[in-house]
Amino acid sequence: MWAELTSEPLFIGILNLTPDSFSDGGRFLAPAAALAQAQRLVAAGARMLDLGAESTRPGAEPLDPDTEWARLAPVIAPLRAGWPDLPLSTDTRHPEVAARALAAGVAVLNDVAGFSDPGMLDLARTADCGLIAMRSRPEGRGFLMPPYDGEGETDAERTLVELADVRDRLLGAGIAPDRLLLDPGFGFGTTFSEDLALWQALPTLPTRLDWPAGRFCIGISRKRFLAARAGRPELPPAQRDGLTAEAHAEAAAWGYRVFRTHAIG
């Protein structure tokens, strides 16, 4: 189901099958380009791949499930054939897409909406798969995305309550804890001050949420938080891999082991 969780970092390679993701939208939309990137990620040390076909960048338009699946299907099949032992995750919030992905051999569902959709929660409960559940702030058919440099809370209390709600939703549905990773959701509905407070809370987060550090998924790769924290907010996403690696090392020192990332390191 999962790649083996050990004391060593588990890097989940991000494969964006989108024309408009914030970091590398369009580069891997064609199946051949996606498979070449998958090969690079695996060669660099990825022990799982996370495939996303709907962009959740600020201002992105929601995608219908049929279009989302049309982007995923041509990539899942050859990945399963080429790396039969490599776990695949699908980044989706649509139960129709999630069910198709599971039937095609995907081992993990990664939901940025924290399985708030009843259909997604029911599928998570009944399917034999791993789960990554992220904290976010829904707004209409998308997500709340306030101005990143705007005013925001200077402590992490609100985000921690939201993350606890995600945890309790899944555990309350009868899902075993060992099937679940929690993603704090950096940048989803948060300002820089909120992300900074959340990052500063990471050393005590396992105790405060009664959840092991090794069962969080840290999704900080190329996020604008890293550039802003470094005093370089103008730095393009593709040039943030060094900052990402530094953040991974910082989180690893606090006991975190699972990192969803565009580049391995």
C-alpha positions as CSV (number, residue, x, y, z in Angstrom):
1,M,0.0,0.0,0.0
2,W,2.6,2.5,1.1
3,A,6.3,2.8,0.4
4,E,8.0,1.6,3.5
5,L,8.0,4.2,6.3
6,T,11.4,4.0,8.0
7,S,13.8,6.4,9.8
8,E,15.0,7.5,6.4
9,P,13.2,10.3,4.6
10,L,10.4,9.2,2.2
11,F,10.3,11.5,-0.8
12,I,7.1,11.5,-2.8
13,G,7.8,12.9,-6.2
14,I,5.2,15.4,-7.5
15,L,4.1,14.8,-11.1
16,N,1.9,17.6,-12.3
17,L,-0.2,16.6,-15.4
18,T,-1.6,20.1,-15.7
19,P,-1.2,23.1,-18.0
20,D,-1.3,25.6,-15.1
21,S,0.2,24.4,-11.8
22,F,2.2,27.1,-10.0
23,S,5.5,25.4,-10.3
24,D,5.8,23.6,-13.6
25,G,2.4,23.7,-15.2
26,G,2.4,22.5,-18.8
27,R,5.9,20.9,-18.7
28,F,4.6,17.4,-18.1
29,L,1.1,17.6,-19.6
30,A,2.0,15.3,-22.5
31,P,2.2,11.6,-21.3
32,A,5.7,11.2,-22.8
33,A,7.0,14.2,-20.9
34,A,5.3,13.0,-17.7
35,L,6.9,9.5,-18.0
36,A,10.3,11.0,-18.6
37,Q,9.9,13.2,-15.5
38,A,8.8,10.1,-13.5
39,Q,11.9,8.3,-14.5
40,R,14.1,11.3,-13.4
41,L,12.3,11.4,-10.0
42,V,12.6,7.7,-9.4
43,A,16.3,7.8,-10.4
44,A,16.8,10.7,-7.9
45,G,15.3,8.6,-5.1
46,A,11.6,9.1,-5.1
47,R,9.9,6.1,-3.4
48,M,6.4,7.1,-4.4
49,L,4.9,9.3,-7.2
50,D,1.9,11.7,-6.7
51,L,0.0,12.4,-9.8
52,G,-2.1,15.5,-10.0
53,A,-4.2,16.6,-12.9
54,E,-6.1,19.5,-11.4
55,S,-4.2,22.7,-10.5
56,T,-4.9,24.2,-7.1
57,R,-2.8,27.3,-7.5
58,P,-4.3,30.6,-6.6
59,G,-6.9,31.6,-9.1
60,A,-7.1,28.1,-10.8
61,E,-10.4,27.1,-12.3
62,P,-11.9,23.9,-10.9
63,L,-11.7,21.0,-13.3
64,D,-14.4,18.5,-14.2
65,P,-13.8,14.9,-13.3
66,D,-13.8,13.6,-16.9
67,T,-11.1,16.1,-18.0
68,E,-9.1,15.3,-14.9
69,W,-9.3,11.5,-15.6
70,A,-8.4,12.1,-19.3
71,R,-5.1,13.6,-18.1
72,L,-4.4,10.8,-15.6
73,A,-5.3,7.6,-17.4
74,P,-2.6,7.7,-20.2
75,V,0.1,8.1,-17.5
76,I,-1.1,5.7,-14.8
77,A,-1.1,2.6,-17.0
78,P,2.5,2.9,-18.3
79,L,3.8,3.8,-14.8
80,R,2.2,0.7,-13.4
81,A,3.7,-1.4,-16.2
82,G,7.2,0.2,-15.9
83,W,7.4,0.3,-12.1
84,P,5.0,-2.3,-10.8
85,D,6.4,-2.1,-7.3
86,L,6.4,1.7,-7.1
87,P,3.4,3.1,-5.1
88,L,1.4,5.7,-7.0
89,S,-0.7,8.4,-5.4
90,T,-3.5,10.4,-7.1
91,D,-4.0,14.0,-6.0
92,T,-7.7,14.5,-6.4
93,R,-10.8,15.7,-4.5
94,H,-13.3,14.1,-6.9
95,P,-14.7,10.6,-5.8
96,E,-15.3,9.6,-9.5
97,V,-11.6,10.2,-10.3
98,A,-10.4,8.6,-7.1
99,A,-12.4,5.4,-7.8
100,R,-11.1,5.1,-11.3
101,A,-7.5,5.6,-10.1
102,L,-7.9,2.9,-7.5
103,A,-9.2,0.5,-10.1
104,A,-6.2,1.3,-12.3
105,G,-3.8,0.4,-9.6
106,V,-3.2,3.6,-7.6
107,A,-2.3,2.8,-4.0
108,V,-2.8,6.1,-2.3
109,L,-5.5,8.9,-2.4
110,N,-4.2,12.4,-1.7
111,D,-7.1,14.9,-1.1
112,V,-6.3,18.6,-0.6
113,A,-9.8,19.0,0.7
114,G,-9.2,16.6,3.6
115,F,-11.9,14.1,2.5
116,S,-14.6,16.7,3.3
117,D,-16.6,15.4,0.3
118,P,-18.9,12.6,1.6
119,G,-18.2,10.6,-1.5
120,M,-14.4,10.8,-1.0
121,L,-14.8,10.0,2.7
122,D,-16.9,7.0,1.9
123,L,-14.4,5.8,-0.6
124,A,-11.6,6.3,1.9
125,R,-13.5,4.2,4.4
126,T,-14.3,1.3,2.1
127,A,-11.2,1.1,-0.1
128,D,-8.0,-0.7,0.8
129,C,-5.6,2.2,0.2
130,G,-3.3,4.7,1.8
131,L,-4.6,8.2,2.5
132,I,-3.0,11.7,2.6
133,A,-5.4,14.3,4.0
134,M,-4.6,18.0,3.8
135,R,-6.0,20.9,5.7
136,S,-7.3,23.7,3.5
137,R,-10.0,26.4,3.5
138,P,-12.7,25.7,0.9
139,E,-14.5,28.6,-0.9
140,G,-17.2,27.9,-3.4
141,R,-15.8,25.2,-5.8
142,G,-12.2,26.1,-5.0
143,F,-10.2,27.3,-2.1
144,L,-9.8,30.5,-0.2
145,M,-6.6,32.2,-1.3
146,P,-6.1,35.6,0.5
147,P,-3.3,38.0,-0.5
148,Y,-0.2,36.3,0.8
149,D,1.4,39.4,2.2
150,G,-1.9,40.6,3.7
151,E,-2.9,40.6,7.3
152,G,-3.2,37.2,9.0
153,E,-3.1,35.5,12.3
154,T,0.2,35.4,14.0
155,D,-0.3,32.1,15.7
156,A,-1.1,28.6,14.5
157,E,-4.2,28.0,16.6
158,R,-6.7,28.2,13.7
159,T,-4.7,26.0,11.4
160,L,-4.1,23.4,14.1
161,V,-7.8,23.2,14.8
162,E,-8.5,22.8,11.1
163,L,-5.9,20.0,10.9
164,A,-7.3,18.3,14.0
165,D,-10.7,18.4,12.3
166,V,-9.3,16.6,9.3
167,R,-7.8,13.9,11.5
168,D,-11.0,13.5,13.5
169,R,-13.1,13.3,10.3
170,L,-11.1,10.3,9.1
171,L,-10.7,8.5,12.4
172,G,-14.4,9.1,13.1
173,A,-15.2,7.3,9.9
174,G,-13.4,4.2,11.2
175,I,-10.2,4.6,9.2
176,A,-7.2,3.1,10.9
177,P,-4.5,5.6,11.8
178,D,-1.8,3.6,10.0
179,R,-3.5,4.2,6.7
180,L,-3.3,8.0,7.1
181,L,-0.8,10.8,6.7
182,L,-1.8,14.4,7.6
183,D,-0.6,17.4,5.5
184,P,-0.7,20.7,7.3
185,G,-1.5,22.5,4.1
186,F,1.0,25.3,3.8
187,G,-0.3,28.1,1.6
188,F,-3.9,26.9,1.4
189,G,-6.0,29.8,2.7
190,T,-3.1,31.1,4.7
191,T,-1.1,34.3,4.6
192,F,2.7,34.4,5.1
193,S,2.3,35.2,8.8
194,E,0.0,32.1,9.3
195,D,2.4,29.9,7.4
196,L,5.3,31.1,9.4
197,A,3.4,30.4,12.6
198,L,2.5,27.0,11.3
199,W,6.1,26.2,10.4
200,Q,7.3,27.4,13.9
201,A,4.7,25.1,15.4
202,L,6.1,22.0,13.7
203,P,8.5,21.0,16.5
204,T,5.5,20.7,18.9
205,L,2.8,19.7,16.4
206,P,3.0,15.9,17.0
207,T,2.4,16.4,20.7
208,R,-0.3,19.1,20.3
209,L,-2.2,16.9,17.8
210,D,-1.4,13.5,19.4
211,W,-0.1,12.4,16.0
212,P,3.4,10.9,15.3
213,A,5.8,13.1,13.4
214,G,6.4,10.2,11.0
215,R,2.8,10.2,9.9
216,F,2.7,13.8,8.6
217,C,3.3,14.6,5.0
218,I,5.2,17.9,4.7
219,G,4.2,19.6,1.4
220,I,6.4,22.7,1.3
221,S,8.1,22.2,-2.0
222,R,8.7,25.4,-4.0
223,K,6.0,27.2,-2.0
224,R,6.0,31.0,-1.8
225,F,6.5,30.7,1.9
226,L,10.1,29.6,1.4
227,A,10.9,32.6,-0.8
228,A,9.2,35.0,1.5
229,R,10.9,33.5,4.6
230,A,14.3,33.9,2.9
231,G,13.6,37.5,2.1
232,R,13.4,36.8,-1.7
233,P,9.7,36.9,-2.5
234,E,10.4,37.5,-6.1
235,L,12.3,34.2,-6.5
236,P,10.5,32.1,-9.2
237,P,9.1,28.6,-8.0
238,A,11.5,26.7,-10.2
239,Q,14.5,28.4,-8.4
240,R,13.3,27.4,-4.9
241,D,14.7,23.8,-4.8
242,G,17.6,24.8,-2.6
243,L,15.3,26.5,-0.2
244,T,13.1,23.4,-0.3
245,A,16.0,21.1,0.5
246,E,16.9,23.3,3.5
247,A,13.3,23.2,4.8
248,H,13.2,19.4,4.4
249,A,16.4,19.1,6.5
250,E,15.0,21.5,9.1
251,A,11.8,19.4,9.4
252,A,13.7,16.1,9.4
253,A,15.6,17.4,12.4
254,W,12.2,17.7,14.2
255,G,11.4,14.1,13.4
256,Y,9.4,14.5,10.1
257,R,10.1,11.8,7.5
258,V,7.6,12.2,4.6
259,F,8.1,15.0,2.0
260,R,6.0,15.7,-1.1
261,T,8.4,17.4,-3.4
262,H,9.1,18.5,-7.0
263,A,12.8,17.6,-6.7
264,I,14.5,15.0,-4.5
265,G,16.9,16.3,-1.9
